[in-house]
Amino acid sequence: MLTLSTKRGVILRNEIVKYENRLNLIPLRRFNSREMNLFLAIVQQVHDKGTTDLTFTFNQLRFLSQAKQHGSDFVADLEKTYDKLLKLNARTDDGNRIVRFVAFTRYEIIRDKEVINIRVNPDFKGLFNELDTWTRFSLEQFTSLRSTYSKTIFRLLKQYRTVGERKFSVEEFRTLLDVPKSYSIYAINKRVLKPIKEELSPIFKGLAIRKQRGGRGGKIVGYTFSWKPEKKDANDFSKGKFWDEKIALDNIEHNDELTDQEKWRAIDKIKGLPLGSTEKRRTKKVIEAVESDTLNDLRNMLKH
């Protein structure tokens, strides 16, 4: 259950998202970061409450979506988001029957009560009951990620949490992450893989991304993500702000796959600092150390 705080609005206290793996095959096309947050918050509530009718307060939604709008602007933003949710559809195939259905059938925004009611298609609810194969992760960790690419890969890797490896063909990678067709391999490296490395290395210990090559000229045909497998009995509960941050910083520091610049940017994101802060501080320390050594050398020369 989402819990309210009198000062900060909503706090996600060890909220766990759990669903059938088939949900990972539904690309969240053209969803932005806050819309993904809202969608997974709904998913979490469906599993937690076992109901098809859900109610969220405006305060909860503002926190989850990190929205700053109020009044009519906020209501307009909600309409855009839920119009998109109503178009989300799922597909099932049991080997005999192929079924396609929309995930959500109705939403209602009540301005004076500042709540929104959402109705989930009972067929969609089936992805959260009697789970034979499932994906599980922390809602708080998910919402803390900024990049939509990071959010999607986070979910896909969590499906293989105890395996420690997930391979994608280029076509599958582009489809599941909704990568624009216009993106070249260079653009994917810069705009997709780079933020993924910086945001997920603190979470997945030893995260490495390898390009698979094949055919003439060593063309890139896929990507392999690997990391240290989680223990089967590991949970996703927060260990507290201090220990969560310490684990994240240790994972960054000991990941040899990251460049210094990537490590510094990852640290900035974990600590909530403006990008470039850690690099600036490290550079300042180096300059001060060099100046100190130079001054000491000069003093030693003057003694002789």
C-alpha positions as CSV (number, residue, x, y, z in Angstrom):
1,M,0.0,0.0,0.0
2,L,1.2,3.5,-0.8
3,T,1.6,5.5,2.4
4,L,1.3,9.3,2.9
5,S,3.7,11.7,4.5
6,T,2.5,15.0,5.8
7,K,5.6,16.8,4.5
8,R,6.6,15.1,1.2
9,G,3.3,13.7,-0.1
10,V,3.9,10.0,-0.7
11,I,6.6,7.6,0.4
12,L,7.1,4.3,-1.3
13,R,7.9,2.0,1.6
14,N,9.2,-1.3,0.3
15,E,6.5,-1.5,-2.3
16,I,7.1,-4.6,-4.5
17,V,5.9,-4.9,-8.1
18,K,5.3,-8.5,-9.1
19,Y,3.7,-9.7,-12.4
20,E,3.7,-12.5,-15.0
21,N,6.7,-12.4,-17.3
22,R,4.5,-11.9,-20.4
23,L,4.0,-8.3,-19.3
24,N,7.6,-7.6,-20.2
25,L,6.8,-8.4,-23.9
26,I,4.4,-5.4,-24.1
27,P,6.4,-2.4,-25.3
28,L,5.3,0.9,-23.5
29,R,5.4,2.8,-26.8
30,R,5.9,6.6,-26.5
31,F,5.5,6.4,-22.7
32,N,7.6,9.0,-20.9
33,S,9.3,8.4,-17.5
34,R,6.5,9.6,-15.3
35,E,3.9,7.7,-17.4
36,M,5.9,4.5,-16.8
37,N,6.0,5.3,-13.1
38,L,2.2,5.6,-13.0
39,F,1.7,2.4,-15.0
40,L,3.9,0.3,-12.7
41,A,2.2,1.9,-9.7
42,I,-1.1,0.7,-11.0
43,V,0.4,-2.8,-11.7
44,Q,1.7,-2.9,-8.1
45,Q,-1.7,-2.0,-6.8
46,V,-3.6,-4.6,-8.9
47,H,-1.3,-7.4,-7.6
48,D,-1.4,-6.0,-4.0
49,K,-5.2,-5.5,-3.8
50,G,-6.4,-8.1,-6.3
51,T,-9.1,-5.7,-7.6
52,T,-10.0,-4.3,-11.0
53,D,-11.1,-0.9,-9.6
54,L,-8.4,1.4,-8.2
55,T,-8.4,4.9,-6.7
56,F,-5.4,7.3,-6.6
57,T,-5.3,10.7,-5.0
58,F,-3.8,13.6,-6.9
59,N,-1.0,13.8,-4.3
60,Q,0.0,10.2,-4.9
61,L,0.0,10.7,-8.6
62,R,2.1,13.9,-8.4
63,F,4.7,12.1,-6.4
64,L,4.8,9.0,-8.6
65,S,5.0,11.1,-11.8
66,Q,7.2,13.8,-10.3
67,A,4.8,16.3,-11.8
68,K,4.9,19.9,-10.8
69,Q,1.6,21.0,-12.3
70,H,-1.5,21.9,-10.2
71,G,-5.1,22.7,-10.9
72,S,-6.4,22.5,-14.5
73,D,-2.8,22.0,-15.9
74,F,-2.4,18.8,-13.8
75,V,-5.9,17.5,-14.8
76,A,-5.0,18.1,-18.5
77,D,-1.7,16.2,-18.0
78,L,-3.6,13.3,-16.3
79,E,-6.0,13.1,-19.3
80,K,-3.1,12.8,-21.7
81,T,-1.5,10.1,-19.6
82,Y,-4.6,8.0,-19.2
83,D,-5.6,8.4,-22.8
84,K,-2.3,6.6,-23.5
85,L,-3.0,3.9,-20.9
86,L,-6.4,3.2,-22.5
87,K,-4.6,2.4,-25.8
88,L,-2.3,-0.1,-24.1
89,N,-3.1,-3.6,-25.2
90,A,-1.9,-7.1,-24.5
91,R,-1.7,-10.4,-26.4
92,T,-1.9,-14.0,-25.2
93,D,-1.4,-17.2,-27.2
94,D,-1.9,-20.6,-25.5
95,G,-0.9,-22.5,-28.7
96,N,-4.5,-22.7,-29.8
97,R,-6.2,-19.4,-29.2
98,I,-4.7,-15.9,-29.8
99,V,-6.4,-13.2,-27.8
100,R,-5.7,-9.5,-27.8
101,F,-7.3,-7.1,-25.3
102,V,-6.9,-3.6,-23.9
103,A,-5.3,-3.3,-20.4
104,F,-7.6,-0.6,-19.1
105,T,-11.3,0.0,-19.9
106,R,-12.1,3.3,-18.0
107,Y,-10.8,6.2,-16.0
108,E,-12.6,8.9,-14.1
109,I,-11.1,12.2,-12.8
110,I,-13.0,13.8,-10.0
111,R,-11.8,17.4,-9.6
112,D,-13.3,18.4,-6.3
113,K,-12.2,15.2,-4.5
114,E,-8.8,15.3,-6.3
115,V,-8.9,11.5,-7.1
116,I,-8.8,9.4,-10.2
117,N,-10.6,6.1,-10.5
118,I,-9.2,3.5,-12.9
119,R,-10.8,0.3,-14.1
120,V,-8.5,-2.6,-15.1
121,N,-9.7,-5.2,-17.7
122,P,-10.2,-8.5,-15.8
123,D,-8.3,-10.3,-18.6
124,F,-5.3,-8.0,-17.9
125,K,-5.6,-8.7,-14.2
126,G,-4.9,-12.3,-15.0
127,L,-1.2,-11.4,-15.5
128,F,-0.9,-11.0,-11.7
129,N,-2.7,-14.2,-10.4
130,E,-1.4,-17.7,-10.1
131,L,2.0,-16.7,-11.4
132,D,4.1,-19.6,-12.7
133,T,6.9,-17.3,-14.0
134,W,7.2,-13.8,-12.7
135,T,9.2,-10.6,-12.5
136,R,9.7,-8.8,-9.2
137,F,11.4,-5.6,-8.2
138,S,11.2,-2.5,-6.0
139,L,8.8,0.2,-7.1
140,E,11.0,2.8,-5.4
141,Q,14.0,1.7,-7.4
142,F,12.1,1.8,-10.6
143,T,10.7,5.3,-10.0
144,S,14.1,6.6,-9.1
145,L,15.4,5.9,-12.6
146,R,15.3,8.8,-15.0
147,S,15.7,7.3,-18.5
148,T,12.8,5.4,-20.0
149,Y,15.4,3.0,-21.5
150,S,16.9,2.4,-18.1
151,K,13.4,1.7,-16.7
152,T,12.6,-0.9,-19.4
153,I,16.0,-2.7,-19.2
154,F,15.7,-2.7,-15.4
155,R,12.4,-4.7,-15.7
156,L,13.8,-7.0,-18.3
157,L,16.9,-7.8,-16.4
158,K,15.0,-8.3,-13.2
159,Q,13.2,-11.2,-14.9
160,Y,16.6,-12.9,-15.1
161,R,17.8,-11.7,-11.7
162,T,19.1,-15.1,-10.5
163,V,20.6,-15.9,-14.0
164,G,22.9,-12.9,-14.4
165,E,22.6,-12.7,-18.2
166,R,20.1,-11.5,-20.8
167,K,20.7,-11.5,-24.5
168,F,18.8,-9.4,-27.1
169,S,18.9,-9.4,-30.8
170,V,19.1,-5.8,-32.3
171,E,15.5,-6.1,-33.5
172,E,14.2,-7.3,-30.1
173,F,16.2,-4.6,-28.3
174,R,14.8,-1.9,-30.5
175,T,11.2,-3.2,-30.2
176,L,11.1,-3.7,-26.4
177,L,12.8,-0.4,-25.7
178,D,10.8,1.5,-28.4
179,V,14.1,2.8,-29.9
180,P,13.4,5.2,-32.8
181,K,14.0,3.6,-36.2
182,S,16.1,6.6,-37.1
183,Y,18.7,5.8,-34.4
184,S,22.0,4.5,-35.8
185,I,24.2,2.2,-33.7
186,Y,26.2,5.3,-32.7
187,A,23.0,7.0,-31.5
188,I,22.0,3.9,-29.5
189,N,25.4,3.9,-27.8
190,K,25.1,7.5,-26.8
191,R,21.4,7.9,-26.1
192,V,20.3,4.4,-25.0
193,L,23.3,2.4,-23.6
194,K,25.1,5.2,-21.9
195,P,22.3,6.2,-19.6
196,I,21.5,2.5,-18.9
197,K,25.1,1.9,-17.8
198,E,25.1,5.0,-15.6
199,E,21.8,4.3,-13.9
200,L,21.8,0.5,-13.6
201,S,25.4,-0.1,-12.6
202,P,24.6,1.0,-9.1
203,I,21.8,-1.6,-8.9
204,F,23.2,-4.6,-10.8
205,K,26.6,-5.5,-9.4
206,G,29.3,-5.9,-12.1
207,L,26.9,-4.9,-14.9
208,A,28.6,-5.3,-18.3
209,I,27.1,-4.7,-21.8
210,R,28.7,-6.6,-24.7
211,K,27.9,-6.1,-28.4
212,Q,27.3,-9.3,-30.4
213,R,28.8,-9.2,-33.9
214,G,28.2,-11.4,-36.9
215,G,28.1,-11.5,-40.7
216,R,30.2,-9.4,-43.0
217,G,32.2,-6.6,-41.5
218,G,31.4,-7.7,-37.9
219,K,28.0,-6.0,-38.0
220,I,26.3,-5.6,-34.5
221,V,23.5,-8.2,-34.3
222,G,22.7,-8.0,-30.6
223,Y,23.6,-7.1,-27.1
224,T,24.4,-9.2,-24.0
225,F,23.8,-7.8,-20.5
226,S,25.6,-9.6,-17.7
227,W,25.9,-9.0,-13.9
228,K,26.4,-10.9,-10.7
229,P,23.3,-13.1,-10.2
230,E,21.1,-12.4,-7.2
231,K,20.5,-15.1,-4.6
232,K,17.2,-16.8,-5.0
233,D,16.2,-15.8,-1.5
234,A,17.2,-12.2,-2.0
235,N,14.5,-9.6,-1.4
236,D,14.0,-6.1,-2.8
237,F,13.4,-4.3,0.5
238,S,15.3,-1.1,1.2
239,K,18.0,-1.5,3.8
240,G,17.7,2.2,4.7
241,K,19.0,5.3,2.9
242,F,22.6,5.0,4.3
243,W,23.1,1.3,3.3
244,D,21.2,1.6,0.0
245,E,23.5,4.5,-1.0
246,K,26.6,2.7,0.2
247,I,25.8,-0.5,-1.8
248,A,25.1,1.6,-4.9
249,L,28.4,3.6,-4.6
250,D,30.4,0.3,-4.0
251,N,28.8,-1.2,-7.1
252,I,29.9,1.9,-9.1
253,E,33.4,2.1,-7.7
254,H,34.2,-1.6,-8.4
255,N,32.7,-1.8,-11.9
256,D,35.6,-1.9,-14.2
257,E,33.3,-1.6,-17.2
258,L,32.6,2.1,-16.4
259,T,34.9,4.9,-17.4
260,D,35.8,7.5,-14.8
261,Q,33.4,10.0,-16.3
262,E,30.6,7.4,-16.3
263,K,31.3,6.6,-12.6
264,W,31.2,10.3,-11.7
265,R,27.9,10.8,-13.5
266,A,26.5,7.7,-11.8
267,I,27.5,9.0,-8.4
268,D,25.9,12.4,-9.2
269,K,22.6,10.6,-10.0
270,I,22.7,8.5,-6.9
271,K,23.4,11.5,-4.6
272,G,20.9,13.8,-6.5
273,L,23.7,16.2,-7.5
274,P,23.8,18.3,-10.7
275,L,25.6,16.3,-13.3
276,G,29.3,17.2,-13.3
277,S,29.5,17.9,-9.6
278,T,31.6,14.8,-8.7
279,E,34.0,15.3,-11.6
280,K,34.4,19.0,-10.6
281,R,35.2,18.0,-7.0
282,R,37.7,15.3,-8.1
283,T,39.4,17.7,-10.5
284,K,39.7,20.3,-7.8
285,K,41.3,17.8,-5.4
286,V,43.8,16.7,-8.1
287,I,44.8,20.4,-8.7
288,E,45.1,21.0,-5.0
289,A,47.3,17.9,-4.6
290,V,49.6,18.9,-7.5
291,E,49.9,22.5,-6.1
292,S,50.7,21.1,-2.7
293,D,53.4,18.7,-4.1
294,T,54.9,21.5,-6.2
295,L,55.0,23.8,-3.2
296,N,56.7,21.1,-1.0
297,D,59.2,20.5,-3.8
298,L,60.0,24.2,-4.0
299,R,60.5,24.4,-0.2
300,N,62.8,21.4,-0.2
301,M,64.9,23.0,-3.0
302,L,65.2,26.2,-1.0
303,K,66.5,24.3,2.0
304,H,69.5,23.1,0.0
